[in-house]
Every structure is written in structure tokens, then in C-alpha cells.
């Protein structure tokens, strides 16, 4: 049975993403034999909860200039015109178009993701992790989400052929989000 009710324990109103306790990470296969992992800062966003999921929305902004893979040379290459072209495309955004319950504490959040100046529809498999009041009296909620995107769909086509066949950087990228939000007065 599918419900349109917002998750139990969440109050209607605006919940602001806490960038210092939220993270976007990615994983992409490298040379077909290993994986590169990295992060991109979530700099702002909010969840506005209405009386139902249909009346609710999620927005977020990420900063590709903060990309970090643990290797300064690779990070510089990712920020260059070969990949993210951060000089030209300074922000990535997500705007939900639909939120639906998948079962229990899991939800599907569909929306428009803009990376590198290209907007594509994505679906985030999301798990609500509950609420807590922090030591400063703020009501917080947490959740995790994941999706897989195609680099090519966003115009990110740089690659290098491998001598034995295949390419250096896979097309599919797994994106994982760990988000903490604070209820606004």
C-alpha cells in the first residue's frame, strides 16, 4: 500500500540542509579495474514539507569547485574544461518534481538535476533515518539517497582509450547523499 503522507516524526514547514553535516559523494570505475571516489559540497538546499508528499519539494545546490578525490592533480583535471568546467558552470542544482513513498521509511524522489549546464531527470532512492533534537535545541532530520547517472547524459564525455580495449573513465557514476536538515521556525 502506497501512502502520500509525509514521514512520521516530521513536521510540515521548511527544513534547511545543514552543509556541515551533509555530503554528496560519487564513485566511478577507473580503467575498468578500480574505482575512484570523491565528494562535492552541498552548499545549500531545503525540504519544504506540505500536508502530503504531493505538496512537498526538495531543492539543493552543490559546488563543483569543491570536488575532492584525494588527489590534487585529478581534482584539477575534474575542475577543468575536460570535465566539470567550473569556470563556466559554477553550480549544480537539484529540484524535485515528485516525491512518493516506496515502502516503510523509503521514498523515491524524482527531479531535475543540472550538471555542466545540462538538466536531466533523475530518481533518488531515499531512506528517512528519523529525527533528533541536537544539544542546541534544533530539531533535525536525516536521510540518505542514491542514484546512478550517465556522464554522457550531462555532456561529460572526456575519456581516453585503453591499450587493451575499453576506456579510462566509465560512463556510469554512482551518487550517494547523506543529508541532515534543520527545522526552521
Backbone as ProteinMPNN parsed JSONL, in Angstrom:
{"seq_chain_A": "XXXXXXXXXXXXXXXXXXXXXXXXXXXXXXXXXXXXXXXXXXXXXXXXXXXXXXXXXXXXXXXXXXXXXXXXXXXXXXXXXXXXXXXXXXXXXXXXXXXXXXXXXXXXXXXXXXXXXXXXXXXXXXXXXXXXXXXXXXXXXXXXXXXXXXXXXXXXXXXXXXXXXXXXXXXXXXXXXXXXXXXXX", "coords_chain_A": {"N_chain_A": [[0.838, -1.177, 0.0], [0.626, 2.162, -0.917], [1.349, 5.316, 0.429], [0.594, 8.792, 0.723], [1.324, 10.368, 2.727], [3.45, 12.458, 4.734], [6.665, 11.528, 6.185], [6.481, 9.915, 9.372], [7.014, 11.745, 12.331], [8.111, 13.947, 11.196], [7.607, 17.388, 10.877], [5.37, 19.61, 9.196], [6.416, 22.272, 7.017], [9.423, 24.265, 6.55], [12.578, 22.812, 6.149], [15.957, 23.202, 6.467], [18.889, 22.373, 4.68], [21.801, 21.316, 6.331], [24.868, 22.198, 5.607], [27.326, 21.545, 6.837], [26.943, 19.099, 7.929], [26.231, 17.401, 5.928], [26.655, 15.558, 2.879], [27.71, 14.98, -0.466], [28.651, 12.298, -2.368], [30.591, 10.474, -4.807], [31.124, 7.672, -7.005], [33.089, 6.16, -9.442], [34.006, 3.911, -12.006], [37.378, 3.196, -12.805], [39.607, 2.735, -15.425], [38.47, 0.307, -15.792], [39.111, -1.475, -13.795], [39.335, -0.56, -11.192], [38.053, 1.729, -8.683], [37.263, 5.19, -8.46], [36.724, 7.468, -5.917], [34.944, 10.273, -4.648], [34.066, 13.562, -3.341], [31.604, 16.198, -3.336], [30.713, 19.385, -2.283], [27.637, 20.04, -0.668], [26.07, 22.966, -0.771], [23.789, 24.416, -0.179], [20.228, 24.177, 0.421], [16.856, 22.929, 0.685], [14.093, 21.293, 2.258], [10.77, 21.358, 1.785], [8.0, 20.64, 3.481], [4.741, 19.749, 2.888], [1.277, 19.097, 3.671], [1.048, 16.649, 2.521], [2.943, 14.254, 0.553], [2.721, 15.011, -2.101], [2.463, 17.734, -1.904], [4.936, 18.575, -1.213], [8.463, 19.476, -1.504], [11.883, 19.301, -2.692], [15.005, 20.898, -2.774], [18.357, 21.52, -3.857], [21.723, 22.744, -3.867], [24.887, 22.275, -5.243], [28.463, 22.597, -5.14], [30.742, 22.417, -7.601], [33.382, 23.29, -7.569], [34.466, 22.398, -5.283], [35.149, 19.758, -5.55], [36.616, 16.762, -4.516], [38.931, 14.224, -4.556], [41.004, 13.186, -3.24], [43.342, 13.455, -4.602], [45.24, 15.942, -5.808], [46.028, 16.598, -8.468], [44.224, 15.1, -10.038], [41.826, 16.216, -9.109], [42.118, 18.839, -10.074], [42.03, 18.309, -12.823], [39.392, 17.341, -13.04], [38.016, 19.699, -12.49], [38.553, 21.191, -14.685], [38.023, 22.245, -18.168], [37.82, 19.814, -19.488], [36.173, 18.212, -17.98], [34.161, 19.157, -15.56], [34.263, 21.922, -15.955], [34.358, 24.276, -14.228], [34.718, 27.028, -14.246], [32.943, 27.972, -16.11], [30.526, 26.644, -15.546], [29.262, 27.026, -12.695], [27.595, 25.994, -10.609], [25.764, 23.154, -9.43], [22.469, 21.908, -9.551], [19.532, 20.589, -7.94], [16.135, 19.956, -8.287], [13.19, 18.866, -7.037], [10.516, 17.006, -8.583], [8.637, 15.18, -8.007], [7.604, 13.3, -5.194], [7.431, 10.203, -3.688], [6.249, 7.527, -1.635], [8.037, 4.55, -1.202], [7.874, 2.41, 0.398], [7.597, 1.599, 3.803], [10.158, 3.278, 5.441], [11.278, 4.251, 3.15], [11.676, 6.194, 0.199], [10.986, 7.531, -3.061], [12.45, 10.048, -4.811], [11.921, 12.034, -7.413], [13.374, 14.186, -9.836], [14.802, 17.181, -11.329], [18.079, 17.311, -12.276], [20.794, 19.393, -12.635], [23.808, 19.553, -14.175], [26.864, 20.741, -15.374], [25.591, 22.496, -17.049], [23.547, 21.072, -18.197], [20.35, 19.644, -17.957], [18.814, 16.89, -16.509], [16.41, 14.32, -15.843], [16.332, 12.609, -12.781], [16.155, 9.855, -10.462], [16.014, 9.52, -7.061], [16.7, 7.077, -4.783], [15.618, 6.955, -1.623], [16.161, 7.024, 1.887], [14.591, 7.64, 4.905], [15.96, 8.58, 7.92], [15.082, 9.329, 10.408], [14.425, 11.563, 13.251], [15.929, 13.977, 15.501], [16.676, 15.905, 18.405], [19.118, 18.293, 18.618], [21.985, 19.239, 20.749], [21.684, 21.991, 20.87], [19.082, 22.595, 20.748], [17.887, 22.415, 18.264], [15.637, 20.929, 16.001], [16.297, 18.171, 14.123], [16.483, 16.288, 11.08], [17.324, 13.334, 9.277], [18.631, 11.765, 6.333], [19.322, 9.445, 3.647], [20.341, 9.083, 0.271], [20.461, 7.68, -3.03], [21.608, 7.408, -6.398], [22.188, 6.546, -9.84], [23.956, 7.953, -12.457], [24.482, 8.846, -15.923], [27.453, 9.919, -17.325], [27.671, 10.868, -19.921], [25.072, 11.726, -20.491], [25.065, 14.206, -19.332], [26.77, 15.674, -20.829], [29.413, 15.174, -20.248], [31.962, 13.984, -21.561], [34.674, 13.458, -21.829], [37.391, 11.229, -22.283], [39.75, 8.507, -22.398], [41.183, 6.124, -24.505], [41.967, 2.748, -23.709], [44.871, 0.722, -23.998], [44.469, -2.064, -24.043], [41.856, -2.167, -24.737], [38.592, -0.789, -24.144], [37.792, 2.018, -21.935], [39.22, 4.794, -20.061], [37.663, 6.144, -18.071], [34.636, 5.217, -16.697], [31.219, 5.4, -17.925], [28.968, 5.334, -16.235], [28.06, 6.697, -13.107], [27.922, 6.433, -9.681], [26.009, 8.1, -7.302], [25.91, 9.215, -4.016], [24.107, 10.466, -1.287], [24.189, 11.992, 1.858], [22.312, 13.449, 4.153], [21.571, 16.06, 6.422], [19.028, 17.885, 7.911], [17.599, 20.921, 9.224], [14.883, 21.959, 11.117], [13.073, 24.851, 10.435], [11.933, 27.804, 12.123]], "CA_chain_A": [[0.0, 0.0, 0.0], [1.376, 3.402, -1.006], [0.737, 6.442, 1.119], [1.109, 10.105, 0.331], [1.598, 11.102, 3.969], [4.863, 12.726, 4.997], [7.177, 10.583, 7.169], [6.117, 10.12, 10.776], [8.051, 12.431, 13.089], [8.47, 15.184, 10.514], [6.594, 18.436, 10.912], [5.26, 20.395, 7.972], [7.188, 23.514, 7.033], [10.71, 24.291, 5.862], [13.747, 22.199, 6.762], [17.111, 23.672, 5.707], [20.045, 21.478, 4.679], [22.962, 21.732, 7.108], [26.021, 21.804, 4.788], [28.438, 20.997, 7.615], [26.611, 17.72, 8.299], [25.671, 16.769, 4.734], [27.718, 15.274, 1.919], [27.443, 14.289, -1.722], [29.839, 11.558, -2.796], [30.421, 9.765, -6.075], [32.023, 6.562, -7.298], [33.125, 5.851, -10.872], [35.015, 2.9, -12.326], [38.573, 3.736, -13.467], [40.371, 1.755, -16.216], [37.757, -0.958, -15.762], [39.617, -2.398, -12.771], [39.281, 0.017, -9.85], [37.068, 2.796, -8.549], [37.663, 6.479, -7.889], [35.671, 8.027, -5.075], [35.156, 11.679, -4.339], [32.963, 14.307, -2.741], [31.287, 17.55, -3.79], [29.984, 20.025, -1.179], [26.258, 20.527, -0.766], [26.219, 24.285, -0.159], [22.505, 24.902, 0.323], [19.051, 23.435, -0.014], [15.788, 22.811, 1.669], [12.954, 20.401, 2.076], [9.54, 22.016, 2.22], [7.003, 19.59, 3.663], [3.341, 20.13, 2.961], [0.459, 18.119, 4.386], [1.221, 15.361, 1.848], [4.143, 14.215, -0.285], [2.425, 15.758, -3.329], [2.595, 19.161, -1.6], [6.289, 18.762, -0.683], [9.505, 19.615, -2.522], [13.278, 19.263, -2.258], [15.952, 21.59, -3.64], [19.728, 21.506, -3.348], [22.771, 23.315, -4.71], [26.212, 21.718, -4.978], [29.542, 23.426, -5.675], [31.751, 21.545, -8.193], [34.75, 23.746, -7.297], [34.915, 21.707, -4.064], [35.361, 18.338, -5.818], [37.802, 16.234, -3.845], [39.112, 12.774, -4.711], [42.223, 12.804, -2.524], [44.491, 13.642, -5.475], [45.145, 17.32, -6.299], [46.103, 16.629, -9.933], [42.94, 14.606, -10.57], [40.814, 17.221, -8.79], [42.308, 19.924, -11.036], [41.535, 17.847, -14.125], [37.928, 17.3, -12.967], [37.504, 21.071, -12.49], [38.909, 21.809, -15.97], [37.085, 22.151, -19.282], [37.649, 18.416, -19.906], [35.102, 17.603, -17.202], [33.103, 19.997, -14.988], [34.4, 23.297, -16.446], [33.795, 25.059, -13.125], [34.758, 28.458, -14.578], [31.746, 28.266, -16.908], [29.341, 26.042, -14.921], [29.645, 27.154, -11.301], [26.77, 25.306, -9.612], [24.881, 22.066, -9.824], [21.226, 22.041, -8.796], [18.503, 19.553, -7.982], [14.795, 20.439, -7.948], [12.287, 17.708, -7.125], [9.267, 17.126, -9.334], [7.693, 14.221, -7.422], [8.072, 12.513, -4.053], [6.466, 9.14, -3.403], [6.724, 6.511, -0.707], [8.323, 3.262, -1.834], [7.566, 1.397, 1.402], [8.228, 1.856, 5.105], [10.852, 4.565, 5.547], [11.957, 4.525, 1.892], [10.954, 7.092, -0.698], [11.569, 7.85, -4.358], [12.363, 11.478, -5.102], [12.258, 12.316, -8.802], [13.599, 15.606, -10.031], [15.685, 17.67, -12.384], [19.452, 17.539, -11.85], [21.552, 20.166, -13.627], [25.268, 19.465, -14.06], [27.561, 21.124, -16.602], [24.645, 23.217, -17.888], [22.587, 20.133, -18.787], [19.362, 19.184, -16.983], [18.271, 15.551, -16.761], [15.574, 13.759, -14.772], [16.941, 11.521, -12.014], [15.352, 9.31, -9.371], [16.805, 9.248, -5.868], [16.188, 6.099, -3.824], [15.864, 7.707, -0.398], [15.75, 6.431, 3.16], [14.437, 8.577, 6.017], [16.64, 7.997, 9.078], [14.489, 9.76, 11.672], [14.645, 12.92, 13.758], [16.555, 14.106, 16.818], [16.926, 17.278, 18.83], [20.544, 18.403, 18.922], [22.251, 19.903, 22.032], [21.375, 23.415, 20.784], [17.634, 22.721, 20.68], [17.405, 22.327, 16.885], [15.051, 19.668, 15.549], [16.99, 17.722, 12.917], [16.079, 15.047, 10.42], [18.403, 12.832, 8.436], [18.28, 10.817, 5.296], [20.337, 9.042, 2.689], [19.771, 8.859, -1.051], [21.423, 7.219, -4.029], [21.18, 7.306, -7.794], [23.269, 6.343, -10.799], [23.777, 8.808, -13.625], [25.377, 8.671, -17.06], [28.245, 11.125, -17.587], [27.352, 11.335, -21.277], [23.796, 12.449, -20.443], [25.325, 15.567, -18.87], [27.791, 16.269, -21.683], [30.739, 14.917, -19.683], [32.357, 12.903, -22.468], [36.12, 13.254, -21.92], [37.844, 9.892, -21.964], [40.958, 8.054, -23.069], [41.121, 4.697, -24.835], [42.984, 1.903, -23.085], [45.593, -0.114, -24.962], [43.865, -3.395, -24.082], [40.434, -2.015, -25.03], [37.833, -0.082, -23.111], [38.118, 3.429, -21.705], [39.785, 5.108, -18.752], [36.636, 6.531, -17.112], [33.328, 4.632, -17.025], [30.123, 6.344, -18.129], [28.043, 5.317, -15.095], [28.583, 7.249, -11.854], [27.019, 6.284, -8.542], [25.975, 9.29, -6.451], [25.344, 8.951, -2.695], [23.873, 11.672, -0.498], [23.916, 11.831, 3.285], [21.821, 14.8, 4.385], [20.976, 16.464, 7.699], [18.256, 19.129, 7.757], [17.174, 21.548, 10.469], [13.546, 22.57, 11.043], [13.05, 26.302, 10.597], [10.82, 28.294, 12.949]], "C_chain_A": [[0.889, 1.249, 0.0], [0.611, 4.502, -0.296], [1.338, 7.743, 0.606], [1.43, 10.954, 1.549], [3.099, 11.34, 4.118], [5.34, 11.759, 6.089], [6.778, 10.944, 8.599], [7.299, 10.748, 11.51], [8.501, 13.729, 12.442], [7.304, 16.161, 10.566], [6.548, 19.146, 9.569], [6.046, 21.689, 8.14], [8.517, 23.335, 6.334], [11.813, 23.707, 6.738], [14.935, 22.585, 5.881], [18.257, 22.67, 5.818], [21.18, 22.107, 5.471], [24.211, 21.276, 6.35], [27.168, 21.172, 5.575], [28.179, 19.564, 8.076], [25.95, 16.967, 7.152], [26.784, 16.592, 3.712], [27.15, 14.6, 0.673], [28.737, 13.588, -2.123], [29.532, 10.827, -4.095], [31.468, 8.671, -6.202], [31.931, 6.269, -8.779], [34.254, 4.848, -11.122], [36.126, 3.54, -13.146], [39.347, 2.605, -14.128], [39.733, 0.368, -16.177], [38.153, -1.886, -14.63], [39.56, -1.854, -11.352], [38.222, 1.107, -9.833], [37.739, 4.046, -7.996], [36.464, 7.0, -7.123], [35.992, 9.49, -4.787], [33.932, 12.291, -3.709], [32.814, 15.655, -3.438], [30.417, 18.16, -2.691], [28.553, 20.376, -1.575], [26.273, 21.872, -0.041], [24.909, 24.868, 0.356], [21.392, 23.994, -0.176], [18.015, 23.391, 1.074], [14.785, 21.753, 1.256], [11.755, 21.163, 2.622], [8.473, 20.932, 2.268], [5.62, 20.196, 3.78], [2.588, 19.08, 3.76], [0.546, 16.731, 3.767], [2.511, 15.415, 1.039], [3.936, 15.024, -1.565], [2.593, 17.261, -3.137], [3.991, 19.502, -1.092], [7.297, 18.89, -1.817], [10.89, 19.62, -1.867], [14.106, 20.053, -3.267], [17.333, 21.504, -3.004], [20.658, 22.131, -4.375], [24.104, 22.739, -4.262], [27.252, 22.579, -5.686], [30.646, 22.542, -6.254], [33.19, 22.032, -7.996], [35.326, 23.053, -6.067], [35.219, 20.233, -4.301], [36.685, 17.889, -5.2], [37.828, 14.72, -3.977], [40.341, 12.275, -3.966], [43.477, 12.932, -3.372], [44.359, 15.015, -6.145], [45.188, 17.405, -7.821], [44.789, 16.177, -10.559], [41.833, 15.626, -10.304], [40.903, 18.395, -9.762], [41.788, 19.551, -12.414], [40.005, 17.811, -14.131], [37.318, 18.7, -13.033], [37.712, 21.765, -13.842], [37.8, 21.646, -17.015], [36.894, 20.729, -19.795], [36.468, 17.751, -19.2], [34.067, 18.647, -16.78], [33.123, 21.445, -15.453], [33.802, 24.285, -15.438], [33.836, 26.564, -13.366], [33.466, 28.864, -15.296], [30.465, 27.796, -16.224], [29.574, 25.936, -13.42], [28.812, 26.41, -10.277], [26.033, 24.15, -10.255], [23.62, 22.21, -8.98], [20.345, 20.81, -8.954], [17.203, 20.194, -7.525], [13.835, 19.268, -8.121], [11.05, 18.048, -7.947], [8.202, 16.197, -8.774], [8.361, 13.491, -6.262], [7.005, 11.468, -3.775], [7.097, 8.131, -2.451], [6.916, 5.203, -1.464], [7.982, 2.116, -0.893], [8.296, 1.694, 2.69], [8.848, 3.232, 5.161], [11.632, 4.899, 4.271], [11.047, 5.292, 0.946], [11.693, 7.195, -2.018], [11.365, 9.342, -4.567], [12.84, 11.67, -6.531], [12.47, 13.809, -8.947], [14.563, 15.894, -11.148], [17.043, 18.008, -11.79], [20.167, 18.279, -12.971], [23.023, 20.115, -13.264], [25.834, 19.906, -15.396], [26.614, 21.806, -17.592], [23.587, 22.358, -18.546], [21.652, 19.635, -17.683], [18.801, 17.841, -17.425], [17.405, 15.146, -15.57], [16.343, 12.622, -14.108], [15.954, 11.062, -10.953], [16.29, 8.959, -8.227], [16.081, 8.226, -5.002], [16.599, 6.618, -2.452], [15.378, 6.952, 0.825], [15.73, 7.514, 4.23], [15.0, 7.915, 7.263], [16.103, 8.47, 10.42], [14.836, 11.184, 12.037], [15.318, 12.852, 15.126], [16.677, 15.589, 17.13], [18.385, 17.358, 19.236], [20.748, 19.169, 20.244], [21.915, 21.399, 22.056], [19.884, 23.665, 20.639], [17.053, 22.673, 19.279], [16.807, 20.956, 16.61], [15.671, 19.334, 14.209], [16.33, 16.476, 12.367], [17.224, 14.628, 9.512], [17.899, 11.841, 7.417], [19.46, 10.54, 4.39], [19.636, 8.79, 1.363], [20.866, 8.402, -1.991], [20.78, 7.217, -5.405], [22.403, 6.976, -8.622], [22.958, 7.178, -12.024], [24.771, 8.422, -14.715], [26.129, 9.975, -17.275], [27.855, 11.726, -18.938], [26.052, 12.127, -21.301], [23.98, 13.903, -20.04], [26.435, 16.242, -19.683], [29.209, 16.099, -21.173], [31.344, 13.722, -20.415], [33.859, 12.677, -22.555], [36.454, 11.827, -21.536], [39.148, 9.625, -22.692], [40.818, 6.55, -23.301], [42.258, 3.962, -24.146], [43.596, 0.989, -24.141], [44.948, -1.485, -25.131], [42.375, -3.352, -24.433], [39.72, -1.355, -23.868], [38.292, 1.361, -22.979], [38.574, 3.649, -20.272], [38.709, 5.37, -17.697], [35.284, 5.974, -17.561], [32.283, 5.733, -17.207], [29.23, 6.445, -16.894], [28.741, 5.791, -13.824], [27.526, 7.049, -10.775], [27.146, 7.529, -7.669], [25.271, 8.91, -5.152], [25.249, 10.257, -1.932], [23.588, 11.282, 0.94], [23.563, 13.232, 3.782], [21.222, 14.942, 5.782], [20.277, 17.799, 7.458], [17.789, 19.605, 9.123], [15.822, 22.231, 10.243], [13.651, 24.064, 11.316], [11.816, 26.724, 11.368], [9.691, 28.806, 12.073]], "O_chain_A": [[1.796, 1.37, 0.823], [-0.611, 4.606, -0.406], [2.466, 7.768, 0.114], [1.77, 12.129, 1.417], [3.914, 10.525, 3.684], [4.523, 11.227, 6.84], [6.743, 12.114, 8.979], [8.444, 10.332, 11.331], [9.197, 14.527, 13.07], [6.155, 15.79, 10.325], [7.566, 19.269, 8.886], [6.306, 22.137, 9.256], [8.718, 22.362, 5.607], [11.956, 24.062, 7.908], [14.922, 22.324, 4.678], [18.561, 22.178, 6.904], [21.485, 23.288, 5.304], [24.585, 20.106, 6.428], [27.905, 20.348, 5.034], [29.09, 18.892, 8.559], [25.203, 16.014, 7.372], [27.737, 17.371, 3.677], [26.242, 13.771, 0.747], [29.792, 14.217, -2.207], [28.373, 10.592, -4.437], [32.539, 8.73, -5.599], [30.834, 6.141, -9.324], [35.322, 4.936, -10.517], [35.866, 4.323, -14.061], [39.704, 1.627, -13.471], [40.384, -0.628, -16.493], [37.594, -2.976, -14.505], [39.722, -2.615, -10.398], [37.575, 1.374, -10.845], [38.656, 3.972, -7.178], [35.335, 6.977, -7.613], [37.154, 9.884, -4.695], [32.896, 11.643, -3.556], [33.752, 16.178, -4.04], [29.48, 17.517, -2.22], [28.292, 20.923, -2.646], [26.467, 21.916, 1.174], [24.921, 25.727, 1.237], [21.585, 23.163, -1.064], [18.26, 23.762, 2.222], [14.657, 21.384, 0.089], [11.738, 21.561, 3.786], [8.088, 20.376, 1.239], [5.356, 21.036, 4.64], [3.199, 18.264, 4.451], [0.167, 15.744, 4.397], [3.098, 16.482, 0.859], [4.872, 15.653, -2.059], [2.84, 17.985, -4.102], [4.21, 20.605, -0.592], [7.034, 18.473, -2.945], [11.044, 19.9, -0.679], [13.931, 19.897, -4.475], [17.469, 21.426, -1.783], [20.422, 22.06, -5.581], [24.418, 22.712, -3.072], [26.962, 23.21, -6.702], [31.422, 21.966, -5.491], [34.128, 21.27, -8.231], [36.532, 23.11, -5.829], [35.52, 19.516, -3.347], [37.718, 18.543, -5.342], [36.896, 14.024, -3.574], [40.687, 11.096, -4.042], [44.563, 12.564, -2.926], [43.46, 15.221, -6.96], [44.46, 18.203, -8.411], [44.298, 16.799, -11.502], [40.996, 15.874, -11.172], [39.877, 18.894, -10.224], [41.179, 20.374, -13.096], [39.384, 18.206, -15.118], [36.224, 18.873, -13.572], [37.111, 22.807, -14.105], [36.782, 20.998, -16.771], [35.903, 20.455, -20.473], [35.84, 16.844, -19.745], [33.183, 18.987, -17.567], [32.107, 22.134, -15.358], [32.871, 25.026, -15.751], [33.067, 27.304, -12.753], [32.963, 29.972, -15.105], [29.435, 28.465, -16.306], [30.023, 24.903, -12.922], [29.28, 26.207, -9.156], [25.722, 24.161, -11.446], [23.699, 22.594, -7.813], [20.406, 20.097, -9.955], [17.164, 20.888, -6.509], [13.683, 18.74, -9.223], [10.602, 19.193, -8.003], [7.011, 16.386, -9.022], [9.531, 13.115, -6.339], [5.824, 11.792, -3.641], [8.308, 7.912, -2.46], [6.069, 4.801, -2.262], [7.818, 0.978, -1.332], [9.486, 2.008, 2.673], [8.168, 4.238, 4.957], [12.541, 5.729, 4.298], [9.836, 5.078, 0.895], [12.901, 6.968, -2.077], [10.24, 9.838, -4.507], [14.021, 11.491, -6.829], [11.826, 14.606, -8.265], [15.069, 14.996, -11.82], [17.158, 18.871, -10.919], [20.147, 17.843, -14.121], [23.435, 20.568, -12.196], [25.339, 19.491, -16.445], [26.797, 21.716, -18.806], [22.81, 22.849, -19.365], [22.105, 19.251, -16.605], [18.37, 17.677, -18.566], [17.638, 15.574, -14.44], [16.931, 11.779, -14.784], [15.032, 11.791, -10.59], [17.24, 8.195, -8.4], [14.97, 8.481, -4.537], [17.789, 6.711, -2.151], [14.321, 6.322, 0.805], [16.72, 8.217, 4.437], [14.578, 6.819, 7.63], [16.61, 8.061, 11.465], [15.449, 11.917, 11.261], [15.285, 11.83, 15.811], [16.77, 16.422, 16.228], [18.845, 16.596, 20.087], [19.783, 19.694, 20.8], [21.865, 22.008, 23.124], [19.458, 24.801, 20.433], [15.85, 22.87, 19.108], [17.405, 19.935, 16.951], [15.585, 20.12, 13.265], [15.701, 15.711, 13.097], [17.996, 15.463, 9.039], [16.884, 11.171, 7.611], [20.446, 11.276, 4.362], [18.49, 8.344, 1.328], [22.044, 8.693, -1.785], [19.57, 7.045, -5.548], [23.532, 7.114, -8.151], [21.854, 7.129, -12.566], [25.772, 7.754, -14.453], [25.509, 11.031, -17.395], [27.727, 12.943, -19.075], [25.935, 13.097, -22.049], [23.145, 14.746, -20.368], [26.975, 17.267, -19.266], [30.115, 16.804, -21.617], [31.25, 12.587, -19.948], [34.294, 11.787, -23.286], [35.886, 11.274, -20.594], [39.592, 10.433, -23.509], [40.395, 5.806, -22.417], [43.366, 4.482, -24.014], [42.913, 0.543, -25.062], [44.888, -2.009, -26.243], [41.707, -4.386, -24.427], [40.206, -1.372, -22.737], [39.07, 1.863, -23.791], [38.352, 2.817, -19.392], [38.812, 4.89, -16.568], [34.844, 6.234, -18.681], [32.442, 6.848, -16.711], [28.784, 7.539, -16.546], [29.847, 5.358, -13.501], [26.375, 7.451, -10.94], [28.252, 7.958, -7.339], [24.174, 8.352, -5.174], [26.185, 11.057, -1.926], [22.83, 10.347, 1.201], [24.428, 14.107, 3.825], [20.48, 14.083, 6.257], [20.852, 18.721, 6.88], [17.609, 18.816, 10.051], [15.652, 22.987, 9.287], [14.246, 24.485, 12.308], [10.771, 26.079, 11.279], [8.668, 29.258, 12.586]]}, "name": "protein", "num_of_chains": 1, "seq": "XXXXXXXXXXXXXXXXXXXXXXXXXXXXXXXXXXXXXXXXXXXXXXXXXXXXXXXXXXXXXXXXXXXXXXXXXXXXXXXXXXXXXXXXXXXXXXXXXXXXXXXXXXXXXXXXXXXXXXXXXXXXXXXXXXXXXXXXXXXXXXXXXXXXXXXXXXXXXXXXXXXXXXXXXXXXXXXXXXXXXXXXX"}
